[in-house]
Amino acid sequence: MLNETYRAMLNNKSVIRETFMYGRQRAAQIGSENVFDYSLGNPSVPCPPEFTEAMQTLLAQEEPVSLHGYCPSQGDPGFRTAVAAHLTETFGLPYAQKHIFPTTGAAGAIAHAIRAVTQPGDEVLTFAPYFPEYGPYVAGTGAMLRVVPPQAPTFQPNLDAFAQMLTEKVTCVLINTPNNPTGVVYSADTLTRMAAILTEKSAQYGHNIFLVSDEPYRDIVFDGKTVPYPAAFYPHTLTCFSYSKSLSLPGERLGYVAVRPGCEGEDILVDMMSQISRFTGHNCPPSIIQRAVSRCQKVTSDLSVYQTNMELLYEKLTALGFEVERPGGTFYIFPKALEEDANAFCQKAREFDLLLVPSDSFGVKGYVRLAYCIDTEKVKRSLPAFEKLADAYRK
């Protein structure tokens, strides 16, 4: 008998993927150069040469049986040590190998982190707008996702509503900064107040409320600024990271959970996650990718193109009268649609071969997401299409 839960999911396919596939079909008709596809957050810059060199060196010099063999269930020790040293140097917290658990990207990190700190029936809070896959990630643990309403137009977390929704049933709070879909970076003031609320409520309820911080865009930040590190504000934080964006390695599926030193369970959480892996079929990311990335902790791809693209779009959108918060990072921008129905607006945009993603699946109505991880020349060529779209609403 087929599993009815997963059968039902067939009727709830990703609007992002649907838009991307439409773009492929449209490109076959009119040429990809004429389709301005802002749907999919797939990095558009190559990985750094240091990663390629590390892979080549490992393949040329390492003994194959050892190189391609199983690594410990907690992950490759060299990778874990390198990550811990990098986090300590960058953020000033005394991470050690025991705090790092390698995963298949940030998705695997979130799935492990939430399973480690929730029981079936617990509640997990997140803030709208949020990455829509959080729903299935949390549901798969047996916990329930509840969404704090958005605070437009800045889209900093709505902490007044958060404090009211933070009941005794909540054991975990899931945040994402820099944020997908808005590009907003949570401020130090926001994180300070959030930590104070978590500390107060944890004391009130007699159990620590964990913070799971989803940070795959941490290295894509604009104007020479740095992203406030949530774990520096609250001790019971599990940081989820991915190299998909910073090193442009989405297909290699490597990330990690970093258990903040001083966190409840810091000495056993990684071992618990290795047990979670056993019974979810996750096991470890590929050994060779862990070993190569361990040599690339201090480098990133050339991420400057994303700020260039952001500036082009932000300037054009604001000039055309769109209401939009200037992104502080990521490769997303989140303007308000020119009509209340974001889905209808995105259908209208397709008339000009602009492929945008409506905001409904992100937990907000009336906005659209643009993933501007595309060639800068294509961004420039898309600007007249935005002019035509805006003109269509002025008639």
N, C-alpha and C positions, 0 to 999 in steps of 0.2 A: 504494500500500500504506500502510495506517495505521501510525503510529508505536506500536510495542508498549509502549514505556516509559510513554508518556502514557495509553495504553489501560489499562495495569495500575493507574495511579493512580486510575482510576474506582472501583476496589474498596477504596480506602484514603481515603475521604472524611473530612473534618474532623468530629470528634465535637462540636466547638463549634458548627459550622454546622448539624449535624444536630439538636442540642438546640434551637438557635434556631428552626429551621423547625418543630420539634414545638411549640414555644411559640406560633408564629403559628397553627398549626392548632387548638391548644387554646383560644387566645384567641377564635377564631371561634365556638367551641362555647359557652364560658362567660363570655366578656367579658374583655378584656385586663386590666381592673382586678383580676381574680381569679387571674391567672397571675403568679407571682413568678419572673420570668426573670432569672437571674443568669449567663447563658451567655456573652454577647458583650461584648467590651470596646469598646463604642461610646460616646464621650463623651455625657453627658446634660445638659451646660450649653452655652449658646450661645457663639459666638465673641465676642471683645470688640468694642465699638463702633468702636474705632480701625481694625480690619480692614475693617469695612463702609464706614467713611468713606474709607479709602484706596482701596478699589475704586471707590466712587462718584466720587471726585475724578479718578482715572485715566481712567475712562470719559468723564467730562464734559470734561476739559481736555486730554488727550493726543491727538495726531494719530493716527487709527486705524491707518493703515498701519504706522507705527512701533511703536505699542503692541502690535499683534498679530503683528508680524513675527518672523522667526527671531531668536533670540539666539545668541551665540557658543556653540560646542560645549562650552566649559568652564562655561557658565552666564552669567546676567546679571551684569555687572560690579558694578552697584550693590548687588545682593543679596549677592554674595560679599564685598564690602568692608564692608557693614553687619554681616554675621555675624562676620567677623574682628574688627571693632572691639568687638562685644558680647562675644565670647569673651575677648578681651584684657582688657577692663574687668572682666569677671566673675571670671576665673580667673588673671589675671596672667601669662599666657603670650603672647609676641609674635606672635600670628597675623597674617597678611597675606592679601590677596586670593588669592595663589597657593596658599594652603593649603586653600581651600574649593571643594568640588565639589557643586553642587545635584543632588538626586536625587528620584525619585518616592517620597517617604516613606522611613522607616527600612529598609523591605524593599529598596528599590533601593540604598540606601546600603550595606547589608551585602553585597548581591550584587556591587557594584562593588569594595568594599574587599577582599573575600576573593579575587576574581579577580586583583586587582592584586598580591597578596603570596603567592600559591600557584601551584604547578604541578600538573597532573594527576598523581595518585598521592600527593601530599603528604597529611599528616594535619592536621586542625583539631580542637582540643580545646574542649569546652564543659562547663559544670557543670550537673548535674541538681539541681533541676528546671529545665527550659529550655523556651523557646517552640518548639512542635513543628515550625514551618515552617523552623527552622534546618536540619533534615535535607535538604529539597529545595534550599534555598539553597546549601548546601555541595556537594551531589551535582551540581548544575548546573555547578559549576566544574571537575569532574573530581577534586576532592579527596575525602577520606573524613572524615566526622565521627565522632569518638570521644567518649564521654561519661564524665566523671569522676563517680563515684557520689556520692549526696547525703550531707549531714551533718545529719540531723534531731536535735532539733526546731528548731534555730536557722536552718538552711539557709544559713549562711555557707559559702563554698566550702571543700570538703574539700582542703586544701592538701597534706596528707601524701600522699594518693592522687594528686594533681595532679603532685607532684614525681616520683613513680614512673612516671607515664604520659607524662611530657614527654620523649619519645625524640627521636633525631636526625631522624626523619621529620616531626616537628611543625614547621610553619612559621608557624602562626597559632593564637592562642587567642581564643575568642569569649566575651565575658561580657555580662551584662545586669543593670544596677543603676540605679535600683530595679528589682527583679526581678518579671517575669511568669513564674510565677503566684503567688509567695509574698508579694509586697509588701516583701520584705526589702531593706534598703539595705546594700550591702557596706561594711564599716567601714574606717576609715583603717588600722587595724592589719592587716586582711586584705589591703588593696591594697599596703601596704608590704612585707609578706612575699611576696605574689605577684610584685611587681616584683623583689625580690631573687632569687627562684627563676628568673625569666625571664632576668635578667642573668647569673646563674651558668651556666645551661644554654646561653645564647647563646654565651658565651665558650668553654664546653666543646666545643660542636659547630662553632664557627667560622662561624656565621651568625646574624644577628639573628632572633629569634622575635617576630613582630608581635602586638600586642594590638589586637583589634577590639572596641570598647566600644559596645554597643547601648543608647542612652539616651533612648528616647522619653518616659519618665516622669520625667525629671530634675527637672521643675518641680513635680511632684506629690509633695510631701514634707510630713511632719506635725510638729507640736509646735514649729514655728518653726525647725527645723533646716535645714541645708544638706547636700546630697549630696556626699560626697568625689568629686572629679573624677579618674577613673583616669589621664587623660593627665598630670596633675600628678605622678604617681608613677613613670611609666615613659615614656621618650622615644619609643619606637617604637610609638606608639599612634595608631590611626585611630578617631576618634569618629564614631559614626553617630547622627544626631538626626532627629526628625520633629516637625512642628508639629501633628500629628493630635490630640495630647492637650493640649498646653500652650495652643494657640489654638483647640481644638475644631474642627479643619479636616480630619477624616479623608478626606473625599471630594475634597479639593483635591490630595492626594498630593504634598506638598512636604516634603523633608528635605534633609540634606546629609551629606557626609563631610568631617570636618575633620582634616587631616594635621597632627599635632603638630609645631610648630617644633623642629628638632633631630632629627626622625625620619629614618631612612635613606630616601633618595629624596625628600626634601621638595620639591625643585625640579622633579621630573618626575612625581610620582604623580598629580596632578590631570590633567596632559596624558595620562598613561596611561589614566586612567579615561574621558576623553573618547573615546579610541580603543576602549575596551571598549564604550562606548555605541554607537558606530557599528556594531559587529558583533553586538550583542544587540538592536538595534532600540529601545533605550531613549531615545536623544537627550536632550532637556532637558525638565524640567517646564514647564508653561505660563508664558509670559513675564509675563503680568499678575499671576499669583499670586506669582511671585518678587518683582516690583516692589512689590506691596501688602505682603507680609510683611516686606520690607526696612524698612518704616516702622513695624513693630510689634515690634521686637526687645526692647523694655523692658517689654512688657505681656504678660499672659496672660488667659485666661478667668478667671472667678471659680471657682477650684478648691477653695474651702473646703468645698463640699458633700461632697466625697469624704471629708474627715476626719470630718465629721458622720456620714455613713453608716457609715464604718469603726467609729467608737466605738459606735454602736448595735449593730452586728453582733458586734463583739468582746465587748462586755459580755454580750450574750445568749448567745453561744456558750460563753463560759467559764462562765457561770452554769449552763448546761445540762450541763456536764461535758466539753465538747469540748476536745481538746488542740490548741492553736493558738498560733502565734507572732504577736505583735502587729505588724501591718505598720508599716514606717517611711515608706512612700510608695506610689504607684500607686493604682489603684482595685480591687485584688484582695486577697482574704484566702484562706488555704489551711489549713482545719482538717483534722484527721485524721478519717476516716470512722469510724462507730460499728460497722463490721465490716471484716474484712480486704479484702473485694472491693469496691473503690470503685465499680465499674460497677453491682453489685447495690444498693449504697447509694443511688446516684443514681436507679435505677429505683424504689426504695422512696420516695424523696423526691418523685417525680412523683405518688404517690398523694395528696400534700398540695399539689400544684401548685407545688412548689419545683423549679426547673430549675437543676441544678448540673452541673458538668463534672468527670468522673472524672480522676484524676491520671495514669493510665497513659501517656497520650500526651505528658505532660510529663517522662517518664523516671523517675517515682516511683510506687510502688504504695501504695494505702491512704489516699489523701488526696483532697480535692475542692477545686476552685477556684470561688470566688464572685466575679463581676465586679459590684461594687456601684455602677456608674455608672448608677443609676436614680433616680427621684424619691425624696426622703427620706420622704415620706408612704407610698410603697409599701414602702419598707424597714420602716417601723413596722408596717404592716399584715401584713407577712410574718412577724413575730416569733412570733405564735401558731402558725403552721404549723411553725416550727422546734421549738416546744414539743411539738407533736403527733408530729413525727418522732422526737424523742428519747424520748418516752413509748412509742412503738412498740417501741423496743429495750429498754425496761425490763420489758416484760411477759413 
